[in-house]
Each structure stands twice: as structure tokens, then as C-alpha cells.
């Protein structure tokens, strides 16, 4: 009798956070100790638009939260960046079984949306946060694996709580 298909059991670490507060960055946040903040040095085949893009790498989960920051100005207009965030999430609708838009309205002038993308999409969790005046940050969680919702869902839900913590602790510097 063949055995049913199964997945490896994942042992999750204890939740503990450290502060990312580099003096040269226009923002700070808390991230889990099992993650590593790495300055983003590439954007496809070019360099990032500005020096404030970072990635939070989770070696034990083989995943990354990509964070891209932009300052709101004449070149980077808020309405266009918000529209782009929705458009980028919408590109996953081909594989997604649903896309939920969860509003963010946190103290400390933080507004935006978390996008919960269900199914076998390349990324299940994305967000953008802004103060609507000067700062805009977009984030997306990716696993370095073929999208299979059944197998990555426990790890994705675990890291989603860390993403929510990052958003809650995000602070803008003026």
C-alpha cells in the first residue's frame, strides 16, 4: 500500500525581535532574530533606485521579505505608487485563488494595505505602508521554492506574523 504524500514537519523558533535602526535610513523597524537584514544591491539587472532598499533573509525558511522604500516627491507621487502596489499584487491573480486587501491604519502615521494572496501564487503576502506625506515602503514575502500553498502555508503564516510586527513597529524618521 503506497504511503500518502506528506511534507516535512517544520520546527518554528521562538518569537524574538531586534531593532533595525541604521542612522542613514529614513525608517526603523523590528525584525526577528532568525532573520538577517541585507542591503539590496540589485534590482533585476540594475541597481536599486535608492540606497534604502533592504531584504530580510530567513535562511531556515529559505525565504525573503523584500522591502523597497521611496520618498514621496514630484517624481514618486503617492497616488502612482499606491496604484503600482495594487497592480503588482494583481499580477498574481492568474495563480491566486483569492486576494484579500487588509487595511493598515496604525498609530505613527502608518496607512496602507496588506495583500493576502491565496493559492499557488509566487508571493502570498505583500504590503505597502505610507505616512501619505513623505515616506512609502512596499514589502513582499517570497519563498525560494516552487509555489505550493499546501507545503509553504505553515511557514508563510509564521512569517506573516513577523511581517505584521514589522509594520506595527515601523517608525519614520524625518
Protein Blocks (a to p, Z undefined) as FASTA:
>chain_A
ZZdddddddddddddddddddfkbcbdcdddfkbccdddfbehjaccfbfkbccdddfkn
opacddddddddfklgfklmmmmmmmmmmmmmmmpgbdcddddddehiiacdddddehjd
fbfbdcdddehlmgccdddddddddddfklmmmmmmmmmmmmmmmmmmpccdZZ
